[in-house]
Amino acid sequence: MTFEHALHPERNSFGPMRLALALAVVVSHSTYLTVGQSSAEPFFAATGMTLGQHAVEAFFVISGVLISVSISRTPSLGRFILQRASRLLPALFVCVMITTLLIGPIVTAGSLRDYFGSSEPYLYVVRTATMLTGNAALPGVFNTLPVAGDVNIPLYTLKYEVFCYALLGLTALVGLFGNRRFMTVAAAIILAGNVILQSQQIPGHIGTDSLMPRFVLCFALGVLAWQWRDQLHLRLIHVALALAIYGISLGTSAQWYFGPLATAAVILWLAAIPSGALQRFTVKSDLSYGIYVWGWITQQCVVWAIPGITAMPHLALSLLLLLPVAWLSWTYVERPALAWGKGTPDNDLVRAPGHLATPGPIPLFTGRSFLD
């Protein structure tokens, strides 16, 4: 079976995969937030990365596929930007404002006068809502928890996501998105850059300065899979081989570029497996982004409310609170924003029944480009 065959809306499982990955991040954070050390998680001990970090890389692979579908069907740069903005910004802004104006004042260790008299809440809104960082702090918020002062760290990945959108949009803008050879060479250059960068890292430890190249590589692998979708065959033996090579490379600098390759092989193979009722559920209610945006702040609130809580009770209570919040975000913020933006890659690939979602590459700005 080719990847193109698997991309049919009634056959792919991209929606369930995104949901599973968002939940995997929550599971990972329950260990970290209650203990305060990434090394406490079994995945970290085995691979040097947490389950959540693996899940984020998988998100970027899927994003590379879905954004490729979207960009191939988008007639203008303005429409592409509008679609991307309507997917990311409204839910993020609502989360930031509720965090700053409601949650922060409730959980702060200081007085409300000190809280609102500080510049931090206002800087938090600006720095977080614009996706500059996920490290912005709020005065007196979570300062005594095992992971002290971190309000919503996972949001740091959004700027890398936007960077990937911009790179792919640029290739379409100059008329190169439909050129398979160029896209393949570009992906090879990105891989080579990762090889050079990771060879300078300490074996078994991921460097913070290598996060963006790794995320870009994962995104590029998703784009490449879509570019060669009619010739890419999904076989379990290929997945097993990729995982075996990754396993052999563990503990060396090579693991940091074989890891994304293995992640892409696993994710693309799993996404090609129909998931039935779960796929139909994610078509109607895409909770993955809401879970991701609200997960950390919800989990930190649980640790704040119940000091000393252990990982498993923390996970259960966090999900009990988080899933309704994610549903509210989807129902009253994300879905209306998407309707206003008129389309997302999810609509093109996951939610569009009855037709093959990939009739062929149609470059953004069909017609003239800057290179004409």
C-alpha positions as CSV (number, residue, x, y, z in Angstrom):
1,M,0.0,0.0,0.0
2,T,1.4,3.4,-0.9
3,F,1.2,6.4,1.4
4,E,-1.1,8.1,-1.1
5,H,-3.6,5.3,-0.7
6,A,-3.4,5.7,3.1
7,L,-4.1,9.4,2.9
8,H,-7.7,8.9,1.9
9,P,-9.9,10.6,4.6
10,E,-11.7,7.3,5.3
11,R,-8.5,5.3,5.7
12,N,-6.0,7.5,7.6
13,S,-5.8,7.9,11.4
14,F,-4.1,11.3,11.7
15,G,-6.8,12.6,14.0
16,P,-6.5,9.7,16.5
17,M,-2.7,9.9,16.3
18,R,-2.8,13.6,17.2
19,L,-5.1,12.8,20.1
20,A,-2.9,10.0,21.3
21,L,0.2,12.1,21.1
22,A,-1.4,15.0,23.0
23,L,-2.4,12.5,25.8
24,A,1.2,11.1,25.7
25,V,2.5,14.5,26.6
26,V,0.1,14.7,29.5
27,V,1.2,11.3,30.7
28,S,4.8,12.3,30.5
29,H,4.3,15.6,32.4
30,S,2.6,13.8,35.3
31,T,5.8,12.1,36.2
32,Y,7.9,15.2,35.7
33,L,5.6,17.7,37.5
34,T,5.2,15.5,40.6
35,V,8.8,14.5,40.9
36,G,10.6,17.5,39.4
37,Q,13.1,15.5,37.4
38,S,12.9,14.3,33.7
39,S,15.2,11.4,34.6
40,A,12.4,9.9,36.7
41,E,10.5,8.9,33.5
42,P,11.3,5.4,32.1
43,F,11.5,6.7,28.5
44,F,14.2,9.2,29.5
45,A,16.3,6.5,31.1
46,A,16.1,4.4,28.0
47,T,16.4,7.0,25.2
48,G,17.6,10.3,26.8
49,M,14.2,11.8,25.9
50,T,10.9,11.8,27.7
51,L,7.8,10.3,26.3
52,G,6.5,13.9,25.8
53,Q,9.6,14.9,23.8
54,H,9.1,11.8,21.5
55,A,5.5,12.8,21.1
56,V,6.3,16.4,20.2
57,E,8.7,15.2,17.4
58,A,5.9,12.9,16.2
59,F,3.6,15.9,16.1
60,F,6.0,17.7,13.8
61,V,6.1,14.7,11.4
62,I,2.3,14.7,11.2
63,S,2.3,18.5,10.8
64,G,4.7,18.2,7.8
65,V,2.1,15.9,6.1
66,L,-1.0,17.9,7.0
67,I,0.5,21.3,6.1
68,S,1.7,19.9,2.8
69,V,-1.9,18.9,2.0
70,S,-3.1,22.3,3.1
71,I,-0.5,24.3,1.2
72,S,-1.1,22.3,-2.0
73,R,-4.8,23.4,-2.0
74,T,-4.3,27.0,-0.9
75,P,-4.7,29.6,-3.7
76,S,-2.9,32.5,-2.0
77,L,-0.4,33.3,0.7
78,G,-3.0,35.4,2.5
79,R,-5.4,32.5,2.7
80,F,-2.6,30.2,4.0
81,I,-1.6,32.7,6.7
82,L,-5.3,33.1,7.7
83,Q,-5.8,29.4,8.0
84,R,-2.7,28.9,10.1
85,A,-3.5,31.9,12.3
86,S,-7.1,30.8,12.9
87,R,-5.8,27.4,14.0
88,L,-3.2,28.5,16.4
89,L,-3.9,31.9,17.8
90,P,-7.5,32.1,19.2
91,A,-7.2,29.1,21.5
92,L,-3.7,30.2,22.6
93,F,-4.9,33.8,23.3
94,V,-7.9,32.5,25.4
95,C,-5.6,30.2,27.4
96,V,-3.1,33.1,28.0
97,M,-5.7,35.5,29.1
98,I,-7.5,33.1,31.5
99,T,-4.2,32.0,32.9
100,T,-3.1,35.6,33.5
101,L,-6.4,37.1,34.7
102,L,-8.0,34.2,36.6
103,I,-5.6,31.3,37.4
104,G,-2.6,33.5,38.2
105,P,-4.4,35.7,40.8
106,I,-5.9,32.6,42.5
107,V,-2.7,30.6,42.8
108,T,-0.2,33.4,43.4
109,A,1.6,33.3,46.7
110,G,1.6,37.1,46.9
111,S,-1.2,39.7,47.2
112,L,-3.4,40.8,44.3
113,R,-1.8,44.2,44.6
114,D,1.6,42.8,44.1
115,Y,0.4,40.5,41.3
116,F,-1.2,43.2,39.2
117,G,1.3,45.8,40.2
118,S,4.1,43.8,38.7
119,S,5.0,44.1,35.0
120,E,5.2,40.3,34.7
121,P,1.5,39.6,34.0
122,Y,1.6,42.0,31.1
123,L,4.9,40.7,29.8
124,Y,3.5,37.2,30.1
125,V,0.6,38.0,27.8
126,V,2.8,39.7,25.2
127,R,5.6,37.1,25.2
128,T,3.3,34.1,25.3
129,A,0.5,35.1,23.1
130,T,3.0,36.1,20.4
131,M,4.7,32.7,20.8
132,L,8.1,34.3,21.6
133,T,8.6,31.9,24.5
134,G,6.9,29.4,26.8
135,N,9.2,30.4,29.7
136,A,7.5,33.6,30.7
137,A,6.7,33.7,34.5
138,L,3.9,35.2,36.5
139,P,4.6,36.7,40.0
140,G,4.3,34.2,42.8
141,V,2.8,31.5,40.6
142,F,3.9,27.9,41.2
143,N,7.2,29.1,42.8
144,T,7.1,26.3,45.5
145,L,6.2,23.4,43.2
146,P,8.6,20.6,42.2
147,V,8.9,22.3,38.8
148,A,9.0,25.8,40.2
149,G,7.7,28.9,38.4
150,D,7.0,27.2,35.1
151,V,3.5,28.4,34.0
152,N,3.1,26.8,30.6
153,I,6.4,25.6,29.2
154,P,5.1,23.4,26.3
155,L,4.0,26.5,24.4
156,Y,7.6,27.1,23.5
157,T,7.2,24.6,20.6
158,L,4.7,26.8,18.8
159,K,7.3,29.2,17.5
160,Y,9.1,26.3,15.9
161,E,5.9,25.2,14.3
162,V,5.3,28.6,12.9
163,F,8.9,28.7,11.6
164,C,8.3,25.4,9.7
165,Y,5.1,26.9,8.3
166,A,7.1,29.9,7.1
167,L,9.8,27.8,5.5
168,L,7.3,25.7,3.6
169,G,5.3,28.8,2.6
170,L,8.4,30.3,1.2
171,T,9.1,27.3,-1.0
172,A,5.6,27.6,-2.4
173,L,5.9,31.3,-2.8
174,V,9.0,30.9,-5.0
175,G,7.4,28.1,-7.0
176,L,9.5,25.2,-5.6
177,F,6.9,23.4,-3.4
178,G,5.9,21.1,-6.3
179,N,9.5,20.3,-7.2
180,R,10.2,16.9,-5.7
181,R,13.9,17.0,-6.4
182,F,14.4,20.3,-4.7
183,M,12.3,19.3,-1.7
184,T,14.3,16.0,-1.4
185,V,17.6,17.9,-1.6
186,A,16.4,20.4,1.0
187,A,15.4,17.6,3.4
188,A,18.8,15.9,2.8
189,I,20.5,19.2,3.7
190,I,18.5,19.5,6.9
191,L,19.4,16.0,7.8
192,A,23.1,16.7,7.1
193,G,22.9,19.8,9.3
194,N,21.5,17.7,12.1
195,V,24.3,15.1,11.7
196,I,26.9,17.9,12.0
197,L,25.2,19.6,15.0
198,Q,24.4,16.4,16.9
199,S,27.9,15.1,16.4
200,Q,29.0,18.0,18.6
201,Q,26.6,17.1,21.4
202,I,27.4,14.9,24.4
203,P,26.3,11.3,23.6
204,G,23.1,10.4,25.4
205,H,22.1,14.0,26.1
206,I,20.0,16.3,23.9
207,G,21.2,19.9,23.7
208,T,18.7,22.7,23.9
209,D,20.3,24.5,21.0
210,S,19.5,21.5,18.8
211,L,15.8,21.5,19.3
212,M,14.8,23.6,16.3
213,P,16.9,21.6,13.8
214,R,15.4,18.4,15.2
215,F,11.9,19.8,14.9
216,V,12.6,21.1,11.4
217,L,13.9,17.7,10.4
218,C,10.8,15.9,11.7
219,F,8.6,18.4,9.8
220,A,10.7,17.9,6.7
221,L,10.3,14.2,6.9
222,G,6.5,14.6,6.9
223,V,6.7,17.0,3.9
224,L,8.9,14.5,2.1
225,A,6.5,11.6,2.8
226,W,3.7,13.7,1.2
227,Q,5.9,14.7,-1.8
228,W,6.7,11.0,-2.6
229,R,3.3,9.7,-1.4
230,D,2.6,7.8,-4.7
231,Q,5.9,5.9,-4.4
232,L,6.3,5.6,-0.7
233,H,5.3,2.1,0.4
234,L,4.4,1.5,4.1
235,R,5.6,-1.8,5.3
236,L,6.1,-3.1,8.8
237,I,9.6,-4.4,7.9
238,H,10.7,-0.8,7.2
239,V,9.4,0.3,10.6
240,A,11.2,-2.6,12.4
241,L,14.4,-1.8,10.5
242,A,14.2,1.9,11.5
243,L,13.6,1.1,15.1
244,A,16.4,-1.4,15.1
245,I,18.9,1.1,13.8
246,Y,17.7,3.7,16.3
247,G,18.1,1.1,19.1
248,I,21.6,0.4,18.1
249,S,22.5,4.1,18.0
250,L,21.2,4.8,21.5
251,G,23.9,6.3,23.7
252,T,25.7,7.9,20.8
253,S,25.3,11.2,19.0
254,A,23.8,9.2,16.0
255,Q,20.7,8.6,18.1
256,W,19.6,12.2,17.7
257,Y,19.2,12.0,13.9
258,F,18.2,8.3,13.7
259,G,15.5,9.1,16.3
260,P,13.5,11.4,14.0
261,L,13.8,8.9,11.1
262,A,12.4,6.1,13.3
263,T,9.7,8.4,14.6
264,A,8.6,9.3,11.1
265,A,8.6,5.6,10.1
266,V,6.4,4.6,13.0
267,I,4.0,7.5,12.8
268,L,3.4,7.3,9.0
269,W,2.8,3.5,9.3
270,L,0.4,3.9,12.2
271,A,-1.5,6.8,10.6
272,A,-2.2,4.5,7.6
273,I,-4.1,2.1,9.8
274,P,-7.9,2.8,10.0
275,S,-9.1,3.5,13.5
276,G,-12.9,3.3,12.9
277,A,-15.0,4.9,15.6
278,L,-12.0,6.8,17.1
279,Q,-11.4,8.4,13.7
280,R,-15.0,9.4,13.4
281,F,-14.8,10.9,16.9
282,T,-11.8,13.0,16.1
283,V,-13.5,14.3,13.0
284,K,-16.2,15.8,15.1
285,S,-14.1,16.9,18.1
286,D,-10.4,17.6,17.6
287,L,-9.3,17.9,21.2
288,S,-5.5,17.5,20.5
289,Y,-4.6,21.2,20.4
290,G,-6.7,22.1,23.4
291,I,-5.1,19.3,25.4
292,Y,-1.7,20.5,24.4
293,V,-2.3,24.2,25.2
294,W,-4.1,23.6,28.5
295,G,-2.3,20.5,29.7
296,W,0.6,21.9,31.6
297,I,-1.2,24.7,33.3
298,T,-4.0,22.3,34.4
299,Q,-1.4,19.8,35.7
300,Q,0.5,22.4,37.6
301,C,-2.8,23.5,39.2
302,V,-3.4,20.0,40.4
303,V,0.1,19.8,42.0
304,W,-0.6,23.2,43.6
305,A,-3.9,22.1,45.0
306,I,-2.7,18.8,46.3
307,P,0.9,19.1,47.5
308,G,2.8,15.7,47.5
309,I,0.4,14.1,45.0
310,T,2.0,11.2,43.1
311,A,2.1,10.6,39.4
312,M,-0.8,8.2,38.9
313,P,-3.4,10.1,40.9
314,H,-2.1,13.3,39.4
315,L,-2.6,11.9,35.9
316,A,-6.1,10.7,36.6
317,L,-7.2,14.0,38.2
318,S,-5.5,16.0,35.5
319,L,-7.3,14.2,32.7
320,L,-10.6,14.5,34.6
321,L,-10.2,18.3,34.5
322,L,-8.4,18.7,31.2
323,L,-10.6,16.8,28.8
324,P,-13.7,19.0,29.5
325,V,-11.5,22.1,29.2
326,A,-10.1,20.8,25.8
327,W,-13.7,20.1,24.7
328,L,-14.8,23.6,25.6
329,S,-11.8,25.1,23.8
330,W,-12.6,23.1,20.7
331,T,-16.4,23.8,20.8
332,Y,-16.4,27.5,21.6
333,V,-13.0,28.8,20.5
334,E,-11.2,26.6,18.0
335,R,-14.1,25.3,15.8
336,P,-15.7,28.8,15.4
337,A,-12.2,30.2,14.6
338,L,-11.6,27.5,12.0
339,A,-15.0,28.2,10.4
340,W,-14.1,31.9,10.2
341,G,-10.7,31.0,8.7
342,K,-12.5,28.7,6.3
343,G,-10.3,25.6,6.3
344,T,-7.3,23.8,7.9
345,P,-5.1,20.9,6.8
346,D,-7.4,18.8,9.0
347,N,-10.4,19.7,6.9
348,D,-8.4,18.8,3.7
349,L,-7.2,15.5,4.9
350,V,-9.1,14.2,7.9
351,R,-12.6,15.7,7.7
352,A,-13.3,15.7,4.0
353,P,-15.2,12.5,3.3
354,G,-15.7,10.9,0.0
355,H,-12.7,12.0,-2.0
356,L,-9.0,11.4,-2.2
357,A,-7.3,14.3,-0.4
358,T,-4.2,14.4,-2.5
359,P,-4.9,14.8,-6.3
360,G,-1.4,16.2,-6.9
361,P,0.8,19.1,-5.8
362,I,-0.7,22.4,-6.6
363,P,1.9,25.1,-5.6
364,L,0.8,28.0,-3.5
365,F,0.3,31.1,-5.7
366,T,-0.5,29.0,-8.8
367,G,0.7,31.1,-11.6
368,R,3.4,33.6,-11.3
369,S,6.1,33.5,-8.5
370,F,9.0,35.6,-7.5
371,L,11.2,33.4,-9.7
372,D,9.2,34.0,-12.9
